[in-house]
Amino acid sequence: MTDAVRADVQVLWDYMHVDMAPDKANVIVGFGCYDELIPLRAAELYKAGYAPLVVFSGGLGRNTASLWHGSEAERFAALAMDAGVPESAILMETRSANAAENYLFTQALLAEKNIPAAHILAVHKPYMERRVYAAVPIYWPEAAFTVTSPQVTVEEHIAAAQKAGMTEKGVIETMVGDVQRMALYPCAGYQIPQFIPPAVREAYDRLTAAGYTGQLIQ
């Protein structure tokens, strides 16, 4: 990536990363995607005593369907167990293929198991934090939510994503697509509105003009 692209990616990253401090919860929910650092962050939080249970939510989505065969939740659960989370402290939701289903199917799983879910500690990609924050009032309004992510830089995130099978361009395109969804989804009722600063819109426009359009809603 050129220096100009790197600078614009950082602008999007900083905007989407809301940087909330983790809080103790009933359940840690690790959202499925390509980011294999998510289960490691969930394991870190579990071992630090933030919640007694971890749920991994994800079947195969728009990025992982072409990368993996098993579900995101199963893959993440295995990584979390390798990192020290006991199998007895993990539940898996393996059907969801998008963010809305992550919320709805995870709620259904917890209700089925009669597990209290008044406070959820969500773990997602760093640049998905704002989308989680904005979607929760729509899909899970009765729960208090804290959102966190792997504590990494843009470069570290991209390097980990490449190990999982993504390309650098694919990661940037996913980030650009998620910023577009911040603008479009409130109108569709999928999340509450979020102010998008002019600098973020300008960085987004430059990245789309540079060809990072593979994850845009047409």
C-alpha positions in Angstrom: 0.0 0.0 0.0 1.2 3.5 -0.8 1.8 6.1 1.9 -1.4 7.9 0.8 -3.5 4.8 1.0 -2.0 4.0 4.4 -2.9 7.4 5.7 -6.5 7.1 4.5 -6.8 3.6 5.9 -5.7 5.0 9.3 -8.3 7.7 9.2 -11.1 5.0 8.7 -9.5 2.8 11.3 -9.4 5.5 13.9 -13.0 6.5 13.3 -14.4 3.0 13.4 -12.4 2.0 16.5 -14.5 3.5 19.4 -11.9 2.3 22.0 -14.3 1.5 24.9 -12.8 0.0 28.1 -14.0 -3.6 28.7 -16.5 -4.0 31.5 -17.5 -7.1 33.4 -20.4 -9.0 31.8 -22.6 -12.1 31.9 -21.2 -13.3 28.5 -18.3 -12.5 26.2 -19.5 -12.7 22.6 -16.9 -13.2 19.9 -18.2 -12.2 16.5 -17.2 -14.4 13.7 -15.2 -13.1 10.7 -11.8 -13.6 9.2 -9.9 -12.1 12.2 -8.4 -15.0 14.2 -7.1 -12.5 16.8 -10.7 -12.2 18.1 -10.8 -15.6 19.9 -7.4 -14.7 21.5 -8.8 -11.4 22.8 -11.9 -13.2 24.1 -9.6 -15.8 25.8 -7.6 -12.9 27.4 -10.8 -11.3 28.7 -12.2 -14.6 30.0 -9.0 -15.5 31.8 -9.0 -12.0 33.3 -12.4 -12.7 34.9 -14.6 -10.4 32.7 -17.2 -13.1 32.2 -17.8 -16.7 33.0 -18.8 -17.7 29.5 -17.7 -17.1 25.9 -20.1 -17.5 22.9 -18.6 -17.5 19.5 -21.1 -16.6 16.8 -20.6 -17.2 13.1 -21.3 -19.7 10.3 -19.5 -18.5 7.1 -19.9 -14.9 5.9 -19.0 -12.7 2.9 -15.3 -13.1 3.5 -14.8 -16.5 5.1 -17.1 -18.5 2.8 -14.3 -18.5 0.2 -11.5 -19.1 2.8 -12.7 -21.8 5.2 -14.8 -24.9 5.3 -15.9 -25.2 8.9 -17.8 -22.4 10.7 -16.2 -19.3 12.1 -17.5 -20.2 15.5 -15.9 -23.7 15.5 -12.6 -22.3 14.3 -12.7 -19.5 17.0 -13.6 -21.9 19.7 -10.7 -24.2 18.9 -8.3 -21.2 19.0 -9.8 -20.0 22.3 -9.3 -23.5 23.9 -5.7 -23.5 22.7 -5.4 -20.1 24.5 -6.6 -21.6 27.8 -10.4 -21.3 27.8 -12.0 -24.6 29.0 -14.4 -26.2 26.6 -17.1 -26.1 29.3 -17.0 -22.3 29.2 -17.7 -22.0 25.5 -20.9 -22.0 23.5 -21.1 -21.9 19.6 -23.7 -20.3 17.3 -22.8 -21.7 13.9 -25.6 -20.5 11.6 -25.2 -16.8 11.2 -23.9 -15.4 7.9 -24.1 -11.6 8.7 -24.1 -9.2 11.6 -27.8 -9.1 12.1 -28.0 -12.9 12.4 -25.0 -12.8 14.9 -27.2 -10.8 17.3 -30.5 -12.6 16.7 -29.1 -16.2 16.7 -26.9 -15.5 19.7 -29.8 -14.1 21.7 -31.9 -17.2 20.8 -29.1 -19.5 21.9 -28.7 -17.8 25.3 -32.4 -17.8 25.8 -32.6 -21.5 25.0 -29.9 -22.2 27.6 -31.5 -19.9 30.1 -28.3 -17.9 30.4 -28.7 -14.3 31.7 -27.6 -11.7 29.1 -28.2 -8.4 30.8 -24.6 -7.3 30.0 -22.7 -8.4 27.0 -19.0 -7.9 26.3 -18.6 -8.0 22.5 -15.4 -8.7 20.8 -15.0 -7.9 17.1 -12.5 -6.5 14.6 -11.1 -3.1 15.6 -12.8 -1.4 12.7 -16.1 -3.1 13.5 -16.4 -1.6 16.9 -18.5 1.4 15.8 -20.9 -0.8 13.8 -21.5 -3.0 16.8 -22.1 0.0 18.9 -24.6 1.4 16.4 -26.4 -1.9 15.8 -27.0 -3.0 19.4 -29.8 -0.5 20.1 -31.7 -2.0 17.1 -31.0 -5.7 17.6 -30.4 -6.2 21.3 -31.8 -3.1 23.1 -32.5 -4.8 26.4 -28.8 -5.6 27.0 -26.0 -3.4 28.2 -23.2 -3.7 25.7 -19.5 -3.0 25.9 -17.4 -3.6 22.7 -13.7 -4.2 22.5 -11.3 -5.8 19.9 -7.8 -7.2 19.6 -5.4 -4.6 20.8 -3.4 -4.2 17.5 -2.3 -1.6 14.9 -3.6 -1.5 11.3 -0.4 -3.2 10.2 -0.7 -6.0 12.8 -4.3 -6.6 11.9 -3.5 -6.9 8.2 -0.6 -9.2 8.8 -2.9 -11.5 10.9 -5.6 -11.4 8.3 -3.1 -12.4 5.6 -2.2 -15.5 7.7 -5.9 -16.3 7.8 -6.1 -16.2 4.0 -7.1 -12.5 3.3 -5.2 -10.2 1.0 -4.2 -6.7 2.0 -6.5 -5.3 -0.6 -9.3 -7.5 0.7 -8.9 -6.1 4.3 -8.9 -2.5 3.1 -12.0 -3.2 0.9 -13.8 -4.7 3.8 -13.0 -1.6 6.0 -14.2 0.7 3.2 -17.4 -1.3 2.8 -18.1 -1.1 6.5 -17.7 2.7 6.5 -20.2 2.8 3.6 -22.6 0.7 5.7 -22.2 3.3 8.5 -23.8 5.8 6.1 -26.4 3.5 4.5 -27.7 1.3 7.3 -29.5 3.9 9.5 -31.8 4.6 6.6 -32.6 0.9 6.3 -33.2 0.6 10.0 -30.2 -1.6 10.7 -28.4 0.7 13.1 -28.7 4.1 14.8 -27.1 7.1 13.0 -23.5 8.0 13.6 -21.9 11.3 12.7 -19.3 10.7 9.9 -16.7 13.5 10.0 -15.7 15.2 6.7 -12.1 13.8 7.0 -13.5 10.3 7.1 -15.8 10.9 4.1 -12.8 12.3 2.2 -10.6 9.4 3.0 -13.4 7.0 2.0 -13.8 8.8 -1.3 -10.1 8.7 -2.1 -10.0 4.9 -1.3 -13.0 4.1 -3.5 -11.5 6.3 -6.3 -8.2 4.2 -5.9 -10.2 1.0 -6.6 -10.9 -0.3 -3.1 -14.5 -1.1 -4.0 -14.8 -4.9 -3.7 -17.0 -4.8 -0.6 -19.3 -1.9 -1.5 -23.1 -2.2 -1.6 -23.9 -1.4 -5.2 
